[in-house]
């Protein structure tokens, strides 16, 4: 039976969504095409009607996952006219985010694996990272754009690293301690941090 264009587009979107979740949960190499298609409720044979390869799907799934994270981050910014950075960092470094890798940040779930992926996947991930750094650059304090960008890169690196460590340990108290320490470091009130910088100069 021929599938309508609308249904084909819906199927493709479903595959990308499911793949994004399963890659973050199991890793790029932790699940094959057949199981991805099964999880999406579709047959294995239909995969190549939508994607050139698993790498093609991985790149598109990464792009969508990062776009979802950016959408959330922009929502936090819009919800907090006072201290958007503090809200963003506290949400990112939350127990809920730690415990739901399949719905969370791609970098914390797949960053270590991306280096072994195709140039297409790495190019997509690089573009997503640049967008996140650009957003953070607009939130962190600093006396120049270069200083803010440097701080944004450090903040992104610290947030991702803290989440990776919080997920890695098998001691819940230590995991929570890691999250709290990172929130205190990277989610400081902008005004307080600016005062610290002024005092240090």
C-alpha positions in Angstrom: 0.0 0.0 0.0 1.4 3.4 -1.0 2.1 5.8 1.8 0.9 9.4 1.4 3.5 12.2 1.4 2.1 13.5 4.7 2.4 10.0 6.3 5.9 9.6 4.9 7.0 12.9 6.4 5.4 11.9 9.7 7.2 8.6 9.6 10.5 10.3 8.9 10.0 12.7 11.8 9.2 9.8 14.1 12.3 8.0 13.1 14.5 11.0 13.8 12.8 11.6 17.2 13.2 8.0 18.3 16.8 7.8 17.0 17.7 11.0 18.9 16.4 9.5 22.2 17.9 6.0 21.7 21.3 7.3 20.6 21.4 9.4 23.8 20.3 6.5 25.9 22.4 3.7 24.3 25.1 5.4 22.3 25.6 5.6 18.6 26.8 2.0 18.3 24.5 0.7 21.0 21.5 0.3 18.7 21.2 -0.8 15.0 18.9 0.4 12.3 16.6 -2.6 12.6 15.9 -1.9 16.3 15.6 1.9 15.7 12.9 1.2 13.1 11.2 -1.2 15.3 11.1 1.3 18.2 9.6 3.8 15.8 6.9 1.3 14.9 8.1 0.9 11.3 9.7 -1.9 9.2 13.4 -2.1 8.7 12.9 -2.1 4.9 11.6 1.4 4.9 14.7 3.0 6.4 16.5 3.7 3.1 13.5 5.4 1.7 14.1 8.1 4.3 17.9 8.2 4.9 21.1 7.5 3.0 22.7 5.7 5.9 22.8 5.4 9.6 25.3 8.3 9.7 22.8 10.4 7.8 20.1 9.6 10.4 22.6 10.2 13.3 23.4 13.7 11.9 19.8 14.6 11.6 18.9 13.2 15.0 21.8 15.1 16.6 20.7 18.3 14.9 17.1 17.9 16.2 18.3 17.0 19.7 20.5 20.1 19.9 17.7 22.3 18.5 15.4 21.0 21.2 18.0 21.9 23.9 18.4 25.4 22.4 14.6 25.8 22.4 14.5 24.9 26.1 17.4 27.3 26.8 15.6 30.2 25.0 12.5 29.4 27.1 14.5 29.7 30.3 15.9 33.0 29.1 12.4 34.3 28.3 11.0 33.1 31.6 13.7 34.8 33.7 14.2 38.5 32.9 16.2 38.8 36.1 18.8 36.0 36.1 18.4 33.8 33.0 21.9 32.2 33.4 21.1 31.1 36.9 17.8 29.5 35.8 19.4 27.8 32.7 22.3 26.4 34.8 20.1 25.1 37.6 17.8 23.4 35.1 20.7 21.9 33.2 22.3 20.6 36.3 19.2 19.2 37.9 18.5 15.7 39.1 15.7 15.4 36.5 18.2 16.1 33.7 20.8 13.8 35.2 18.2 10.9 35.4 16.8 11.3 31.8 19.7 11.2 29.4 17.5 10.2 26.5 15.7 13.5 26.7 18.6 15.7 27.6 21.8 17.3 26.4 23.4 15.5 23.5 26.9 16.6 24.6 26.6 15.0 28.0 25.3 11.8 26.5 27.3 11.4 23.3 30.2 13.9 23.5 32.8 11.2 24.1 31.6 9.1 21.2 31.3 11.9 18.7 35.0 12.0 17.9 34.7 8.5 16.4 31.7 9.4 14.2 31.6 10.5 10.6 32.6 14.0 9.5 28.9 14.7 8.8 27.9 13.9 12.4 30.8 15.9 13.8 30.1 18.9 11.6 26.5 18.9 12.7 27.5 18.6 16.4 30.0 21.4 16.0 27.4 23.7 14.5 25.1 23.0 17.5 27.8 23.6 20.0 28.5 27.0 18.4 24.9 28.0 18.7 24.9 27.1 22.4 28.1 29.0 23.0 26.6 32.0 21.2 23.5 31.9 23.5 25.6 31.6 26.6 27.9 34.5 25.5 24.8 36.7 25.7 24.2 35.7 29.3 27.5 35.6 31.1 29.1 38.8 32.4 32.3 40.2 31.0 34.0 43.4 30.0 34.3 42.5 26.3 32.7 40.1 23.8 35.9 38.1 23.7 35.9 37.8 27.5 32.2 36.8 27.5 32.8 34.2 24.8 35.7 32.7 26.8 33.5 32.5 29.9 30.7 31.0 27.9 33.0 28.2 26.6 34.2 27.5 30.1 30.6 27.5 31.4 29.4 25.1 28.7 32.4 22.8 29.3 31.8 22.9 33.1 28.1 22.2 32.8 28.6 19.2 30.5 31.5 17.8 32.5 29.6 18.1 35.8 26.6 16.3 34.3 28.8 13.5 32.9 30.4 13.0 36.3 27.1 13.1 38.1 25.8 10.3 35.9 29.0 8.3 36.1 29.3 7.8 39.8 27.4 5.2 41.7 27.1 7.3 44.9 24.0 9.4 44.8 25.2 11.7 47.5 28.4 12.4 45.6 26.3 12.9 42.4 24.1 15.5 44.0 27.2 17.2 45.5 28.7 17.5 42.0 25.5 19.1 40.7 25.3 21.5 43.6 28.9 22.5 43.3 28.6 23.1 39.6 25.4 25.2 40.0 27.2 27.3 42.6 30.1 27.8 40.3 28.5 28.4 36.9 25.0 29.6 37.9 26.1 32.5 40.1 24.0 35.6 39.9 25.5 37.8 37.2 25.5 40.8 39.4 27.5 38.9 42.1 30.0 37.7 39.5 30.4 41.1 38.0 31.1 42.5 41.5 33.7 39.8 42.1 35.4 40.7 38.8 35.4 44.4 39.6 36.9 43.8 43.0 39.6 41.7 41.5 40.7 44.4 39.0 
